[in-house]
Amino acid sequence: MLHRFANPTRFLRLANAVLPWLTGITVLLIATGIYFAFAASPPDYQQGQTVRIMYVHVPSAWMAMFAYAFIAVASAVGLIWKHPVAHVCALAAAPVGACFTLICLTTGSLWGKPMWGTWWVWDARLTSVLILFFLYLAFIALANAFDDASRGEKASAVLALVGSVILPVIKFSVDWWNTLHQPASVTKVGMPSIDASMLTPLMLMALGFTTLFFVLVIIRTRSELAARRVNALRSARIHAETGELETSPATGGKQS
Amino acid sequence: MTRKRRRLMVVLLGGLVLATAAVLVLTAFEDNIVFFHTPTDIATKPDLPKERRLRVGGLVKQGSWKKAADGLTHRFFVTDLTHEIRVSYKGIVPDLFREGQGVVVEGLLQPDRSFRADEVLAKHDENYMPKEVAEALKKSGQWKGDAPAAAK
């Protein structure tokens, strides 16, 4: 099953078919999500209007972790089964995930100042998310650090797998240690401690961010595959040309 | 064993070793990654450093918050419902600061076992609801928010 999509041509055919639909759904989800987040949802009983930051902060935090899990799985597939598209997908997802992490950290900071009274604290949740952001940067840097692209792919894939330890640490940091950051609301065992009127925009935005992630990954994978194809064609042409140049003086030398 | 199989084994084994290492490191860190101490910690662990800054977290005890005439000096008790500690603070408290609210105060433990804070952070809980719902819950007696602190 997986082997079918390992072929870049087949991947591109599927991606091109899915992309317009996925883009439409993303626009629709985020547009209604924004409407609910800013207009059709009530202010919080304690935080007032500041609660609206959550509708961007929480989905981007989820996506920051989801994107990293995606990269880790793609890296494992690339390492074990040597699928050519897997590493390209992982690399395509990395800047997207890094952006989500940065959005999460920034909006969290903007929320923290009025609510907690500080922009930043070194508690377990905040620190582990900052580490996740650095892991993204390291992954991107390592993948591009080698002249030989396939060595970069392999090294960064190992880093992605090792770094995935951070995901459970982020998720459970608020349960294992006492932190300033509040524990999970939506995935709480029993009744989710968030009102339905606020859960609606949150879920719409979360779904919208998820489809947005896949739209961006597909576009970036597609352009990376195209760039590699251009490179391959170009170097084949250069080889052909220099090949001709090399042979012609040699033959010329023999004639004289 | 094919090469594919061998690579799979290497990755799985590596993951297992890494996970074990992570669990060991995190359990060793257990007590050191706390962001704040509870009033019970302060009362029961006498070996907490007196000269070093530390953070104490808990609820602001109901009816204990007193603001001095200058409008800046605050006195209140921080409680975890078992033990409590007297806190004094000079400065502006965050918007969410109120009685029954979770707070984290940072500062120095005084010789008389009280606490002088130079920073007060409000801790937000995981409950999100509109004002009307909060009032309805309070009316119907199902309010869980600051009920334990109110009961004390």
Interface residues (C-beta under 8 A of the other chain):
Chain A: P42 P43 D44 Y45 Q46 Q47 V51 M54 A76 L79 I80 W81 P114 M115 W116 G117 T118 V121 W122 D123 A124 L161 V162 V165 V169 W176 W177 N178 T179 L180 Q182 P183 A184 S185 K188 S193 I194 D195 S197 M198
Chain B: K4 R7 L8 V11 G14 G15 L18 A19 A22 L26 E30 I33 V34 F35 F36 T38 G57 V93 P94 D95 L96 F97 V104 E119 V120 L121 A122 K123 H124 D125 E126 N127 Y128 M129 P130 K131 E132 V133 A134 E135
